[in-house]
């Protein structure tokens, strides 16, 4: 029996085949000689455990669909899955996971985001899943290659894609009509022009809302700086974060908050869904919740571009990882579970319920597109996907430094160039302290 607990600590058959998209893996290209955690186990001698523990933050308000998948898995295998709420967001879940190490309370399966799995790898907390997935008869060739390869480090995988997303540009179509706007913007310059029209028409309190620190502004704002030729980093070179191109893009955002934009106090999706703001950039994983709460027509579009690049979009979201601290029996059962909840049928179910990307190559999304045409826009946008900058996803504490700096810039009248120069120094210090020796 599945248990939910609180943890302390467009027409026709649209068969989706997106493995051939021009995406690249996010992992740093290094090589090492250490044996990955979990290698060497003779899985043919291991029987799956009768019960496993699953920690999730329920991305995309997915608790109900997670419960349903768990129930189906239990019926099929007889393995009991205890589902625990591990935090309100990915960061809390990761912190809980680290706190649980060595205590006997560590989960067997955990949801970790693009920005939290690698620090957990560095702490030897994650199992290399290649061999155990093979033992569990999970065909990893079925996953969208680029999404699966995001978890590849030193020729071993440390997770599988689960709640994977890109940011989307959301707009209130009713507000657009009221302000006489015919189409969503294609560039950030157009965002400013359209936002001025929305403010003049007095459609909402704010024409656009930026996310606060805790809502991962550094994730989607890569799109803004990439469009202007900037970046958070170039592999392990952090000078781009303070470059003229990056500073100029962030100054655009700072100026906007003095004119047509605001910074949400919580999740921007709540402000958008209530009609308090007319436009946001937010995860595709928020699509289901927004459509459920909004009493207006929700429009979505590709992310805007800039002078240097078309609207490039970072991939993001979370994967499912197996704890290195679990016994082989639990690890094998965990592999069976993650293979089940990410199979072709269940990834469609999860995508339909949340708006996250289907993680399997060959799935039929036609019914989902017919019911939720906005989802097709999200999947099509994968053609513009770009790997995230190392400063955010691989430097321990990097995303926090970025988010704190962006919060300061967007809510106060600080000098952007000075703040970004200080940020570069902080990122370089974090790299030297936590990664330089590891990557040598």
Secondary structure in CASP SS format (residue, H / E / C, confidence):
PFRMAT SS
TARGET T0000
AUTHOR 0000-0000-0000
METHOD secondary structure of the structure
MODEL  1
X C 1.00
X C 1.00
X E 1.00
X E 1.00
X E 1.00
X E 1.00
X C 1.00
X C 1.00
X C 1.00
X C 1.00
X C 1.00
X C 1.00
X C 1.00
X C 1.00
X E 1.00
X E 1.00
X C 1.00
X C 1.00
X C 1.00
X C 1.00
X C 1.00
X C 1.00
X C 1.00
X C 1.00
X C 1.00
X C 1.00
X C 1.00
X C 1.00
X C 1.00
X C 1.00
X C 1.00
X C 1.00
X C 1.00
X C 1.00
X C 1.00
X C 1.00
X C 1.00
X C 1.00
X C 1.00
X C 1.00
X C 1.00
X C 1.00
X H 1.00
X H 1.00
X H 1.00
X C 1.00
X C 1.00
X C 1.00
X C 1.00
X C 1.00
X E 1.00
X E 1.00
X E 1.00
X E 1.00
X E 1.00
X E 1.00
X C 1.00
X C 1.00
X C 1.00
X C 1.00
X C 1.00
X C 1.00
X H 1.00
X H 1.00
X H 1.00
X H 1.00
X H 1.00
X H 1.00
X H 1.00
X H 1.00
X H 1.00
X H 1.00
X H 1.00
X H 1.00
X H 1.00
X H 1.00
X H 1.00
X C 1.00
X C 1.00
X E 1.00
X E 1.00
X E 1.00
X E 1.00
X E 1.00
X E 1.00
X C 1.00
X C 1.00
X C 1.00
X C 1.00
X H 1.00
X H 1.00
X H 1.00
X H 1.00
X H 1.00
X H 1.00
X H 1.00
X H 1.00
X H 1.00
X H 1.00
X C 1.00
X C 1.00
X C 1.00
X C 1.00
X C 1.00
X C 1.00
X C 1.00
X C 1.00
X C 1.00
X E 1.00
X E 1.00
X E 1.00
X E 1.00
X E 1.00
X C 1.00
X C 1.00
X C 1.00
X H 1.00
X H 1.00
X H 1.00
X H 1.00
X H 1.00
X H 1.00
X C 1.00
X C 1.00
X C 1.00
X E 1.00
X C 1.00
X C 1.00
X C 1.00
X H 1.00
X H 1.00
X H 1.00
X H 1.00
X H 1.00
X H 1.00
X C 1.00
X C 1.00
X C 1.00
X C 1.00
X H 1.00
X H 1.00
X H 1.00
X E 1.00
X C 1.00
X H 1.00
X H 1.00
X H 1.00
X H 1.00
X H 1.00
X C 1.00
X C 1.00
X E 1.00
X E 1.00
X C 1.00
X C 1.00
X E 1.00
X E 1.00
X C 1.00
X C 1.00
X E 1.00
X E 1.00
X E 1.00
X E 1.00
X E 1.00
X E 1.00
X E 1.00
X E 1.00
X E 1.00
X E 1.00
X E 1.00
X E 1.00
X E 1.00
X H 1.00
X H 1.00
X H 1.00
X H 1.00
X H 1.00
X H 1.00
X H 1.00
X C 1.00
X C 1.00
X C 1.00
X C 1.00
X C 1.00
X C 1.00
X C 1.00
X E 1.00
X H 1.00
X H 1.00
X H 1.00
X H 1.00
X H 1.00
X H 1.00
X H 1.00
X H 1.00
X H 1.00
X H 1.00
X H 1.00
X H 1.00
X H 1.00
X H 1.00
X C 1.00
X C 1.00
X C 1.00
X C 1.00
X E 1.00
X C 1.00
X E 1.00
X E 1.00
X E 1.00
X C 1.00
X C 1.00
X H 1.00
X H 1.00
X H 1.00
X C 1.00
X H 1.00
X H 1.00
X H 1.00
X H 1.00
X H 1.00
X H 1.00
X H 1.00
X H 1.00
X H 1.00
X H 1.00
X H 1.00
X C 1.00
X C 1.00
X C 1.00
X C 1.00
X C 1.00
X C 1.00
X E 1.00
X C 1.00
X C 1.00
X E 1.00
X C 1.00
X H 1.00
X H 1.00
X H 1.00
X H 1.00
X C 1.00
X H 1.00
X H 1.00
X H 1.00
X H 1.00
X H 1.00
X H 1.00
X H 1.00
X H 1.00
X H 1.00
X H 1.00
X H 1.00
X H 1.00
X H 1.00
X H 1.00
X C 1.00
X C 1.00
X C 1.00
X E 1.00
X E 1.00
X E 1.00
X C 1.00
X C 1.00
X C 1.00
X C 1.00
X H 1.00
X H 1.00
X H 1.00
X H 1.00
X H 1.00
X H 1.00
X C 1.00
X C 1.00
X C 1.00
X E 1.00
X C 1.00
X E 1.00
X E 1.00
X E 1.00
X E 1.00
X E 1.00
X H 1.00
X H 1.00
X H 1.00
X H 1.00
X H 1.00
X H 1.00
X H 1.00
X H 1.00
X H 1.00
X H 1.00
X C 1.00
X C 1.00
X C 1.00
X C 1.00
X E 1.00
X E 1.00
X E 1.00
X E 1.00
X C 1.00
X C 1.00
X C 1.00
X E 1.00
X C 1.00
X C 1.00
X C 1.00
X C 1.00
X C 1.00
X C 1.00
X C 1.00
X E 1.00
X E 1.00
X E 1.00
X E 1.00
X E 1.00
X E 1.00
X E 1.00
X E 1.00
X E 1.00
X E 1.00
X E 1.00
X C 1.00
X C 1.00
X C 1.00
X C 1.00
X H 1.00
X H 1.00
X H 1.00
X H 1.00
X H 1.00
X H 1.00
X H 1.00
X H 1.00
X H 1.00
X H 1.00
X H 1.00
X H 1.00
X H 1.00
X H 1.00
X C 1.00
X C 1.00
X H 1.00
X H 1.00
X H 1.00
X H 1.00
X H 1.00
X H 1.00
X H 1.00
X H 1.00
X H 1.00
X H 1.00
X H 1.00
X C 1.00
X C 1.00
X E 1.00
X C 1.00
X C 1.00
X E 1.00
X C 1.00
X C 1.00
X E 1.00
X E 1.00
X C 1.00
X H 1.00
X H 1.00
X H 1.00
X H 1.00
X H 1.00
X H 1.00
X C 1.00
X H 1.00
X H 1.00
X H 1.00
X H 1.00
X H 1.00
X H 1.00
X H 1.00
X H 1.00
X H 1.00
X H 1.00
X H 1.00
X H 1.00
X E 1.00
X E 1.00
X C 1.00
X C 1.00
X C 1.00
X H 1.00
X H 1.00
X H 1.00
X H 1.00
X C 1.00
X C 1.00
X C 1.00
X C 1.00
X H 1.00
X H 1.00
X H 1.00
X H 1.00
X H 1.00
X H 1.00
X H 1.00
X H 1.00
X H 1.00
X H 1.00
X H 1.00
X H 1.00
X H 1.00
X H 1.00
X C 1.00
X C 1.00
X C 1.00
X C 1.00
X H 1.00
X H 1.00
X H 1.00
X H 1.00
X H 1.00
X H 1.00
X H 1.00
X H 1.00
X H 1.00
X H 1.00
X H 1.00
X H 1.00
X H 1.00
X H 1.00
X H 1.00
X H 1.00
X H 1.00
X H 1.00
X H 1.00
X C 1.00
X H 1.00
X H 1.00
X H 1.00
X H 1.00
X C 1.00
END
